[in-house]
Amino acid sequence: MRNKSLDIAFVASGDPRIDTFGNVASGGTGPIQRLAEVLASKGHEVTIYGGTHTARKTENKNKYDIHYLPTPNVGEPIDKWIDKIPGSEYIVRPEELSLTPGEATERLFGRLIFSKRMSNILEESSHDLVYFRDRLSAFFPSRLTLPSVFTVASPDACSFYYDKSVATHPANALLFRYKRAIERSVVSNANQTIVMNERTKQEYQSIANRISIITLGIKESSFLGPERKLEHPVILYVGRFDRNKRPELILEAFEEIREDEWELHYVGSGPQEDAVRELANNSTISECVRFYGHLPRSQVLEQMRSASIFVLPSEFESGGNVIIEAMASGCSVIASDTMGAKQLINDGETGILFDKYNTETLQSALNELIQNENRRKEIATAAYEHALENHTMDDIADKYIEIGRRAIEQQK
């Protein structure tokens, strides 16, 4: 059984805006496609199911297939209807949200329609095992007798996230309970549950059949050993510009240090981008700050490979795959002490964690690495070796398949 190849299904979100496997642009789609590619290369038969706004179709990739099922396209009509309501701009604040009201409605309820269709398809299928990564699309098929593994990809239905969720928008007080009920149902029905950090494990271990911690991984081709790295005096941020990621904190800390030969590079976009750009233009280090906007993944890796220090100052992180990418690119990583960063970084050894509620500790960590080249390279080397040992896609895929085989044995 341990060496037997398996017929595996991956069920994606069912949201056509996310299930863009031809042009991977989301954290949810990327891990699914990378796992599918590696497992297929190991001899398993792999099928991905996703959503589309067009007719049902199939794409043949290298060694695996993607089946797209139609899902209702209601987001745009809802947004047009809301725009006609007087005063709607004061109720809805899309600049603070990642979705418009129409997109959110489609995502919350359209995925359940996709989920029901998936349940019917999987019930008639010959798959040995199914992996879920989205609570809504997993809701109905997780109740089947087909062995299943559910990955908690987002913590936004965990109790510890409630206050932050409501602070983002009051409507989340209701949406949180809806998502929480759905997710707890999936966790209790799945044979195995995967989470990305210890705090989330504590949230679900009382209702999960079996629960394991597995972080994300990256391809070995993305790794760049310290001996090959051409280090430049650059501090790098990669991510969304929003209130959670807090990219402006790096600028404020860097301005206090004022090292002329060093530069601060920003990669990404989001609702707070203009505010950070204005802050940079009005600072005393404006000539040392560069903004690159949103870049393709290949160019993001190029930025990491040339930077010396990578900083992620988020208020909240569940996983933080960008940390692993920075480690694999030979960067010294500084990150706020979120649950995700704590899972990935051994403080003082493979990176530096700073108190997310005390920005002076960020300035101190940044100054330490700028001033001490040996310390910087020591951390970068240890981080690279740690990533290579624990976070390659091959290693992560082996862990997923091991847990999948456990799910099959449980179901028997």
C-alpha positions as CSV (number, residue, x, y, z in Angstrom):
1,M,0.0,0.0,0.0
2,R,2.8,2.4,0.9
3,N,4.4,2.2,-2.6
4,K,1.1,1.8,-4.6
5,S,0.3,4.7,-6.9
6,L,-3.0,6.4,-6.1
7,D,-5.8,8.0,-8.1
8,I,-5.9,11.5,-6.5
9,A,-8.4,14.3,-6.8
10,F,-7.7,17.9,-5.8
11,V,-10.9,20.1,-5.3
12,A,-10.1,23.8,-5.7
13,S,-12.2,26.7,-4.6
14,G,-14.9,26.6,-7.4
15,D,-14.4,30.4,-7.8
16,P,-13.3,31.2,-11.4
17,R,-11.4,34.3,-10.2
18,I,-9.2,32.1,-8.1
19,D,-9.0,28.8,-10.0
20,T,-6.7,30.3,-12.7
21,F,-4.4,27.4,-13.2
22,G,-3.2,28.7,-16.5
23,N,-2.0,31.8,-14.8
24,V,-1.5,31.1,-11.1
25,A,-2.2,34.3,-9.2
26,S,-3.5,33.2,-5.8
27,G,-2.1,31.6,-2.7
28,G,-4.9,28.9,-2.9
29,T,-4.3,27.9,-6.5
30,G,-0.5,27.9,-6.3
31,P,-0.1,25.1,-3.7
32,I,-2.7,22.9,-5.4
33,Q,-1.0,23.1,-8.7
34,R,2.5,22.6,-7.3
35,L,1.4,19.6,-5.3
36,A,-0.4,18.1,-8.3
37,E,2.7,18.5,-10.5
38,V,5.0,16.8,-8.0
39,L,2.6,14.0,-7.1
40,A,2.0,13.3,-10.8
41,S,5.8,13.2,-11.4
42,K,5.9,10.6,-8.7
43,G,3.6,8.3,-10.6
44,H,0.2,9.1,-9.1
45,E,-2.8,9.8,-11.3
46,V,-3.9,13.3,-10.5
47,T,-7.0,15.3,-11.4
48,I,-7.8,18.9,-10.3
49,Y,-11.4,20.2,-10.2
50,G,-12.0,23.9,-10.4
51,G,-14.7,26.5,-11.3
52,T,-15.4,28.4,-14.4
53,H,-18.0,31.0,-15.6
54,T,-18.0,29.3,-19.1
55,A,-19.1,25.9,-20.2
56,R,-17.6,22.7,-18.7
57,K,-14.2,22.0,-20.1
58,T,-11.0,19.9,-19.5
59,E,-7.4,21.0,-19.8
60,N,-4.6,18.4,-20.2
61,K,-1.5,19.5,-18.4
62,N,1.8,17.6,-18.1
63,K,0.8,14.3,-16.4
64,Y,-2.4,15.6,-14.9
65,D,-5.8,17.0,-15.9
66,I,-7.9,20.0,-14.8
67,H,-11.7,19.7,-15.0
68,Y,-13.6,23.0,-14.9
69,L,-17.2,22.9,-13.7
70,P,-19.6,25.9,-14.3
71,T,-20.5,28.1,-11.3
72,P,-23.0,30.9,-11.3
73,N,-21.7,34.3,-12.3
74,V,-23.7,36.6,-10.0
75,G,-21.0,38.9,-8.6
76,E,-21.2,41.6,-11.4
77,P,-25.0,41.9,-11.4
78,I,-25.1,42.3,-7.6
79,D,-22.4,45.0,-7.7
80,K,-24.3,46.9,-10.4
81,W,-27.5,46.7,-8.3
82,I,-25.7,47.9,-5.1
83,D,-24.1,50.8,-7.0
84,K,-27.6,52.2,-7.7
85,I,-28.5,52.4,-4.1
86,P,-28.1,56.0,-2.7
87,G,-25.4,56.1,0.0
88,S,-24.0,52.6,-0.7
89,E,-20.5,54.0,-0.9
90,Y,-20.7,54.8,2.9
91,I,-21.9,51.3,3.8
92,V,-19.5,49.4,1.6
93,R,-15.8,50.2,1.9
94,P,-14.1,48.1,-0.9
95,E,-10.8,49.9,-0.3
96,E,-10.5,48.0,3.0
97,L,-11.8,44.7,1.6
98,S,-10.3,42.3,-0.9
99,L,-13.7,41.6,-2.5
100,T,-16.6,43.7,-3.7
101,P,-20.0,42.8,-2.2
102,G,-21.0,40.9,-5.4
103,E,-17.7,39.0,-5.5
104,A,-18.1,38.1,-1.8
105,T,-21.7,36.9,-2.3
106,E,-20.7,34.8,-5.2
107,R,-17.7,33.4,-3.3
108,L,-19.8,32.5,-0.2
109,F,-22.8,30.9,-1.9
110,G,-21.6,30.1,-5.5
111,R,-19.0,27.8,-4.0
112,L,-21.7,25.8,-2.3
113,I,-23.3,25.1,-5.6
114,F,-19.9,24.0,-7.0
115,S,-19.5,21.9,-3.8
116,K,-22.8,20.1,-4.5
117,R,-21.9,19.4,-8.1
118,M,-18.5,18.1,-6.9
119,S,-20.1,15.8,-4.4
120,N,-22.2,14.1,-7.2
121,I,-19.1,13.8,-9.4
122,L,-16.8,12.4,-6.7
123,E,-19.5,9.9,-5.5
124,E,-19.5,8.3,-9.0
125,S,-15.7,8.6,-9.4
126,S,-13.0,5.9,-9.0
127,H,-10.6,8.2,-7.1
128,D,-8.8,6.7,-4.1
129,L,-8.3,9.9,-2.3
130,V,-9.4,13.6,-2.4
131,Y,-7.7,16.7,-1.1
132,F,-9.6,19.8,-0.1
133,R,-8.2,23.3,0.5
134,D,-11.4,25.4,0.6
135,R,-14.0,25.0,3.3
136,L,-17.0,25.9,1.1
137,S,-16.2,23.7,-1.9
138,A,-15.4,20.9,0.5
139,F,-18.7,21.2,2.4
140,F,-20.8,18.5,0.6
141,P,-18.1,16.1,-0.7
142,S,-16.4,15.9,2.7
143,R,-19.5,13.9,3.8
144,L,-18.9,11.1,1.3
145,T,-17.2,7.9,2.2
146,L,-14.3,8.8,-0.2
147,P,-11.1,9.2,1.9
148,S,-10.4,12.9,2.3
149,V,-7.7,15.3,3.6
150,F,-8.7,18.9,4.4
151,T,-6.1,21.7,4.6
152,V,-7.0,24.8,6.7
153,A,-5.5,27.3,4.3
154,S,-6.9,30.4,6.0
155,P,-7.5,31.1,9.7
156,D,-10.4,33.5,9.2
157,A,-12.9,31.0,10.7
158,C,-10.8,30.4,13.8
159,S,-12.0,31.9,17.1
160,F,-8.8,33.8,17.6
161,Y,-9.4,35.7,14.3
162,Y,-12.9,37.0,15.2
163,D,-11.9,40.4,16.6
164,K,-9.6,41.2,13.6
165,S,-12.3,40.0,11.2
166,V,-14.9,42.3,12.7
167,A,-12.5,45.2,12.9
168,T,-12.0,45.0,9.1
169,H,-15.7,45.3,8.4
170,P,-18.8,45.0,10.8
171,A,-20.5,42.6,8.3
172,N,-17.9,40.0,9.2
173,A,-19.7,39.5,12.6
174,L,-22.3,37.4,10.7
175,L,-20.0,36.1,8.0
176,F,-17.6,34.8,10.6
177,R,-20.2,32.5,12.1
178,Y,-21.3,31.2,8.7
179,K,-17.7,30.4,7.7
180,R,-16.9,28.9,11.1
181,A,-19.9,26.5,11.0
182,I,-19.0,25.4,7.5
183,E,-15.3,24.8,8.3
184,R,-15.9,22.9,11.6
185,S,-18.3,20.6,9.7
186,V,-15.6,19.9,7.1
187,V,-12.9,19.3,9.7
188,S,-15.1,16.9,11.6
189,N,-16.0,14.9,8.5
190,A,-12.5,14.7,6.9
191,N,-10.3,11.7,7.7
192,Q,-7.3,14.0,8.1
193,T,-6.8,17.7,8.7
194,I,-3.7,19.7,7.8
195,V,-2.9,23.1,9.4
196,M,0.0,25.4,9.1
197,N,0.9,26.4,12.6
198,E,0.5,25.2,16.2
199,R,-2.1,27.8,17.2
200,T,-4.5,26.6,14.5
201,K,-3.9,23.0,15.5
202,Q,-5.1,23.9,19.0
203,E,-8.2,25.4,17.5
204,Y,-9.3,22.2,15.8
205,Q,-7.7,19.2,17.5
206,S,-10.7,18.5,19.7
207,I,-13.0,18.0,16.6
208,A,-10.5,16.7,14.0
209,N,-10.2,12.9,13.4
210,R,-6.5,13.4,12.9
211,I,-4.6,16.7,12.6
212,S,-1.0,17.5,11.4
213,I,1.1,20.6,10.8
214,I,2.5,20.9,7.4
215,T,3.8,24.2,6.0
216,L,4.1,25.3,2.4
217,G,6.9,24.5,0.1
218,I,8.7,25.7,-3.0
219,K,10.4,24.0,-6.0
220,E,14.1,23.2,-5.6
221,S,14.8,25.2,-8.8
222,S,13.8,28.3,-6.8
223,F,16.6,27.8,-4.3
224,L,19.8,29.9,-4.6
225,G,22.7,28.9,-2.3
226,P,24.5,31.6,-0.4
227,E,27.7,30.8,-2.3
228,R,26.0,31.8,-5.6
229,K,24.2,34.9,-4.2
230,L,25.3,38.3,-5.4
231,E,24.3,40.3,-2.3
232,H,23.3,44.0,-2.7
233,P,22.6,46.5,0.1
234,V,18.8,46.2,-0.3
235,I,16.0,45.7,2.2
236,L,13.1,44.0,0.5
237,Y,9.3,43.8,1.1
238,V,7.1,41.6,-1.0
239,G,3.3,41.5,-0.3
240,R,0.0,43.3,-0.3
241,F,-0.2,46.9,0.7
242,D,-2.9,46.8,3.4
243,R,-3.4,47.4,7.1
244,N,-2.5,43.9,8.1
245,K,0.8,43.7,6.2
246,R,1.9,47.2,7.5
247,P,4.6,47.9,4.9
248,E,5.0,51.5,6.1
249,L,6.7,50.2,9.3
250,I,9.8,49.2,7.3
251,L,10.0,52.7,5.9
252,E,9.7,54.3,9.3
253,A,12.4,52.0,10.8
254,F,14.8,52.5,7.9
255,E,14.4,56.3,8.1
256,E,15.6,56.2,11.7
257,I,18.7,54.2,10.8
258,R,19.6,56.3,7.7
259,E,22.2,54.2,6.0
260,D,23.0,56.0,2.7
261,E,24.4,53.0,0.8
262,W,21.3,50.9,1.5
263,E,18.0,51.0,-0.4
264,L,14.5,49.9,0.5
265,H,12.6,48.1,-2.3
266,Y,8.8,47.5,-2.3
267,V,7.2,44.8,-4.5
268,G,3.4,44.5,-4.5
269,S,0.2,46.5,-4.6
270,G,-3.0,47.1,-2.6
271,P,-5.3,49.8,-1.1
272,Q,-2.5,51.3,1.0
273,E,0.0,51.6,-1.7
274,D,-0.6,55.3,-2.5
275,A,-0.3,56.2,1.2
276,V,3.0,54.4,1.5
277,R,4.3,56.1,-1.6
278,E,3.4,59.5,-0.3
279,L,5.0,58.7,3.1
280,A,8.2,57.7,1.2
281,N,8.2,60.9,-0.9
282,N,7.9,63.1,2.2
283,S,10.6,61.2,4.1
284,T,14.3,62.1,4.3
285,I,15.2,58.9,2.5
286,S,13.0,59.3,-0.5
287,E,15.9,58.8,-2.9
288,C,16.6,55.4,-1.3
289,V,13.1,53.9,-1.7
290,R,11.9,52.2,-4.9
291,F,8.4,50.8,-5.7
292,Y,8.1,48.0,-8.3
293,G,4.4,47.4,-8.1
294,H,3.0,43.9,-8.8
295,L,5.5,41.6,-10.5
296,P,5.4,38.1,-12.0
297,R,6.6,35.4,-9.7
298,S,9.9,34.9,-11.7
299,Q,10.7,38.6,-11.2
300,V,9.8,38.5,-7.5
301,L,12.4,35.7,-7.1
302,E,15.0,37.8,-8.9
303,Q,14.3,40.6,-6.4
304,M,14.8,38.2,-3.5
305,R,18.0,36.8,-5.0
306,S,19.6,40.3,-5.1
307,A,18.4,41.6,-1.8
308,S,20.3,41.2,1.5
309,I,17.4,41.5,4.0
310,F,13.8,40.6,3.7
311,V,11.2,42.1,6.1
312,L,7.6,41.0,6.7
313,P,6.0,43.2,9.4
314,S,2.5,41.8,9.3
315,E,0.1,42.1,12.2
316,F,-1.2,38.6,11.4
317,E,0.2,35.7,9.4
318,S,-1.0,32.1,9.4
319,G,1.6,30.6,7.0
320,G,3.8,33.1,5.2
321,N,5.1,31.2,2.1
322,V,7.0,34.4,1.2
323,I,9.2,33.8,4.2
324,I,10.2,30.4,2.8
325,E,10.9,31.9,-0.6
326,A,13.1,34.6,1.0
327,M,15.0,32.0,3.0
328,A,15.5,29.9,-0.1
329,S,16.8,33.0,-2.0
330,G,19.6,33.6,0.5
331,C,18.0,36.5,2.4
332,S,18.3,37.3,6.1
333,V,14.7,37.4,7.2
334,I,13.1,39.7,9.8
335,A,9.5,39.1,10.6
336,S,6.9,40.1,13.2
337,D,6.2,37.4,15.8
338,T,3.0,36.1,14.2
339,M,1.9,32.5,14.6
340,G,2.9,31.8,11.0
341,A,6.4,33.3,11.3
342,K,7.0,31.5,14.6
343,Q,6.3,28.2,12.8
344,L,8.9,28.9,10.1
345,I,11.7,30.9,11.9
346,N,13.9,29.8,14.8
347,D,14.4,33.2,16.3
348,G,18.0,34.4,16.2
349,E,19.1,31.3,14.2
350,T,17.2,31.2,10.9
351,G,15.9,34.7,11.1
352,I,14.9,37.4,13.6
353,L,11.4,37.8,15.1
354,F,10.4,41.2,16.4
355,D,7.5,42.2,18.7
356,K,4.7,43.1,16.4
357,Y,3.3,45.6,18.9
358,N,6.7,47.3,19.4
359,T,8.1,48.8,16.3
360,E,11.4,49.8,18.0
361,T,12.3,46.1,18.0
362,L,11.9,46.1,14.2
363,Q,14.3,49.0,14.0
364,S,16.8,47.3,16.3
365,A,16.7,44.0,14.3
366,L,17.1,45.9,11.0
367,N,20.0,47.9,12.4
368,E,21.7,44.8,13.7
369,L,21.7,43.1,10.3
370,I,22.7,46.3,8.4
371,Q,25.7,46.9,10.6
372,N,26.9,43.3,11.0
373,E,27.7,41.6,7.7
374,N,28.9,38.4,9.4
375,R,25.7,38.1,11.4
376,R,23.6,38.7,8.3
377,K,25.4,36.0,6.3
378,E,25.3,33.6,9.2
379,I,21.5,33.9,9.5
380,A,21.0,33.7,5.7
381,T,23.1,30.5,5.5
382,A,21.2,28.8,8.3
383,A,17.8,29.9,6.8
384,Y,18.8,28.5,3.4
385,E,19.8,25.1,4.9
386,H,16.6,25.0,7.0
387,A,14.4,25.7,3.9
388,L,16.3,23.2,1.8
389,E,15.9,20.5,4.5
390,N,12.2,21.1,5.4
391,H,10.4,23.1,2.7
392,T,11.0,21.7,-0.8
393,M,7.9,20.8,-2.7
394,D,9.2,17.2,-2.9
395,D,9.4,17.0,0.9
396,I,5.9,18.6,1.3
397,A,4.4,16.3,-1.3
398,D,5.8,13.3,0.5
399,K,4.2,14.4,3.7
400,Y,0.8,15.0,1.9
401,I,0.9,11.5,0.4
402,E,1.8,9.9,3.7
403,I,-1.2,11.6,5.4
404,G,-3.4,10.7,2.4
405,R,-2.5,7.0,2.8
406,R,-3.5,7.3,6.5
407,A,-6.8,8.7,5.4
408,I,-7.4,5.7,3.2
409,E,-6.5,3.3,6.0
410,Q,-8.9,5.2,8.4
411,Q,-11.7,5.0,5.9
412,K,-11.2,1.2,5.5
